Amino acid sequence: MTLTPPLSEVLAGASRAVARVLGVASLNAALDDEGRGPSRPAVQDLAYATLRDYGAPQAILAVLARKGIPDRAVHALLLCALHELRHERRAPHTVVDEAVTASTKVGHGAARGFVNACLRNYLRRREALEADARRSEPGRLGYPQWWIDHVRRARPGWEAILAAGNTHPPMILRVNRRRLAVDAYLAHLAAAGLAAARTGDWGVRLERPCGVDELPGFREGEVSVQDAGAQRAAPLLDVRDGMRVLDACAAPGGKTAHLAELAELDLLAIDRDAARVPRIAANLERLHLAATVRVADAGDPDSWWDGRPFDRILLDAPCTGSGIVRRHPDIPWLRRPTDVAHLATLQAEMLRALWPLLRVGGRLLYVVCSLFPEEGREQIAGFVAESPGAREVPLPAGSPSVQLIPTPLAAPPWDNRSTLPTVHDGFFYALLEKTR
């Protein structure tokens, strides 16, 4: 029997993680620092939910604590506790009492009175505080103002896009075609009591998310976790046996593995982050697949390229991550307005650096998990304009590029295999062919 951890323990763990995000660390890294104890699932759920709900509680705290909050840890604890109070999953007095207890667990026992006063003040003035928070766009929509403005300029239907970013993402799996068919894996899931349906050629959407340890065949390499939008990358490259293929910026290896599932390739996977490269090898090993894996900078081919051209290149470029906010709710709060232009410059440099590595007749797939045109359509238009040998190849949707938007759709524009409505992440794809 699984025991429910005390709320004070969950609040303490989640607030430590959120405090690190406030200090400009990624949420994944912050949660990894919390370890894998029995309270980890609840801590993770609360930390994610707090950051999805950040805008209004932050506006409320600005009123409740006009003279300032003692430090980042107390700030994070109040955000987590306000989320609990606002969503009414427990009795208000229980949340307040457990938050006061949690203040000691995060090393700030002296702030017990401050935490108690803030939360009780919120309960007394709740209606007026909530109304005030909703008057600002960050309070109502849950994003920094600059992020809201950027999405508004970039996309029609911007409010629906922002709302989708504050929802829970679906759990999508990719079946390893070298091991079994989708229908066979769906039968394994049914036998394990996990409801699911097909999405796309090799995808499966679970009705309810679960831990990977609960997935039949996961350890044996039958399946991987990968969003429906991300699953489109490898097939778009149309790889065939014997091709020499480069996966640049490959960590953690989901797209590398998908490429290796599709054909027998001379596959090189590189990433400049030495701490993440072992995950590529681990994913390949679990899936019983092979590739050469190296720590290398895609933007500096002179330091690692052996001079042999590639038939295919996958450039999953560093980007703002504006299309995957549902999975990473810390992104809008970690990014800065200047990051968009900085990353667009980096992407352009990487395209220029990798293009000479492609053989004539070869193809490069440019991918970003972004909604911003500077990183997508504008980026590719600029590169093609300055590169006489670059030709855009029409994608299955019929256009030279595809921008997936993270709002509910029956299926991505090219997908006629889905049996369950799919909400995919936001991706931009463009396929380039080298003509000379």
Disulfide bonds with the S-S distance in Angstrom:
none
